[in-house]
Amino acid sequence: QVQLVESGGGLVQAGGSLRLSCAASGIRFSFYDMGWYRQAPGKQRELVALITSGGAIDYADSVKGRFTISRDYARNAVDLQMNNLKPEDTAVYYCHAVLGPSNYWGQGTQVTVSS
């Protein structure tokens, strides 16, 4: 059974930091591209950051220079370090794993940034 379990969300003031973590099980983690998406109320889900199985990284323009994605093969986890958070970063953040036609989502973790 595939599971992606996110943790680390919460409430933080603008300018603060949070670190999200997604623990993967039931998949061959090293083969999957891993990503973080977010969805704010009334908006479409959007890609925040992606790290491929080969280590290539990409970020949404809105988070470049503030967020850092990394993967830990020992923990089968992908982390998202979020610094200098802004109120517009408020959303539910989802972990995503994809390999060809196979893709999986976590349940999401709420991030709320107060001004």
C-alpha positions in Angstrom: 0.0 0.0 0.0 1.4 3.4 -1.0 1.4 6.1 1.6 2.7 9.7 1.4 2.4 11.2 4.9 3.0 15.0 5.2 4.0 16.7 8.4 5.3 20.1 9.6 2.5 22.4 8.7 1.1 25.0 11.1 0.6 28.7 11.8 3.5 31.1 11.5 3.9 34.9 11.3 5.0 36.5 8.0 8.8 36.3 7.7 8.9 33.1 9.6 9.9 29.6 8.6 8.5 26.1 8.4 9.8 22.8 7.3 7.5 20.3 5.7 8.3 16.6 5.4 6.7 13.9 3.3 7.5 10.3 4.3 6.9 7.8 1.4 6.2 4.1 1.8 5.1 1.4 -0.6 7.1 2.8 -3.5 10.6 2.5 -4.8 11.3 6.0 -3.6 14.6 6.6 -5.5 12.8 6.0 -8.9 10.1 8.6 -8.4 10.0 12.3 -9.1 8.8 14.0 -6.0 7.0 17.3 -5.7 5.2 19.7 -3.4 2.0 21.3 -4.5 -0.3 23.7 -2.8 -3.9 24.8 -3.0 -5.3 27.9 -1.6 -9.1 28.4 -1.0 -10.8 29.1 -4.3 -7.7 28.5 -6.3 -6.3 25.7 -8.4 -3.7 23.4 -7.1 -0.2 24.6 -8.2 3.3 23.1 -8.3 5.6 24.7 -5.7 8.7 22.6 -6.1 9.9 19.5 -7.8 12.9 17.2 -7.4 13.4 14.4 -9.9 14.8 11.0 -9.4 18.0 12.3 -11.0 18.2 15.2 -8.6 17.0 18.0 -11.0 15.1 20.7 -9.1 12.6 23.3 -10.2 10.6 25.9 -8.3 7.6 28.1 -8.9 8.7 31.6 -9.6 6.8 32.8 -6.5 8.9 30.8 -4.1 12.4 30.9 -5.7 15.0 32.1 -3.3 12.7 31.3 -0.3 11.9 27.6 -0.5 14.3 24.7 -0.8 13.3 21.1 -1.7 15.5 18.1 -0.8 15.1 14.4 -0.6 16.5 12.1 2.0 17.0 8.5 0.7 17.7 7.2 4.2 14.2 8.3 5.4 12.5 7.9 2.0 11.4 11.4 2.5 11.2 14.7 0.6 11.4 17.9 2.6 10.4 21.5 1.8 12.2 24.2 3.8 10.2 27.4 3.6 11.7 30.7 4.7 10.5 34.3 4.7 7.0 33.1 4.5 4.3 35.4 3.2 0.5 35.5 3.8 0.1 34.5 0.1 1.8 31.2 0.9 -1.2 30.2 3.0 -2.6 27.0 1.5 -2.9 23.2 2.0 0.4 21.7 0.9 0.4 18.3 -0.8 3.2 15.8 -1.5 3.2 14.1 -4.9 5.1 11.1 -6.3 5.1 10.3 -10.0 6.7 7.6 -12.1 5.3 7.2 -15.6 1.6 6.5 -15.3 1.8 6.0 -11.6 1.2 8.9 -9.3 0.2 9.3 -5.7 -0.9 12.2 -3.4 -0.6 12.8 0.3 -3.5 13.9 2.4 -2.1 17.5 2.7 -0.9 19.7 5.5 -2.2 23.2 6.3 0.2 26.1 6.2 -1.2 29.4 7.5 0.9 32.6 7.4 -0.4 35.5 9.4 0.4 39.1 8.5 
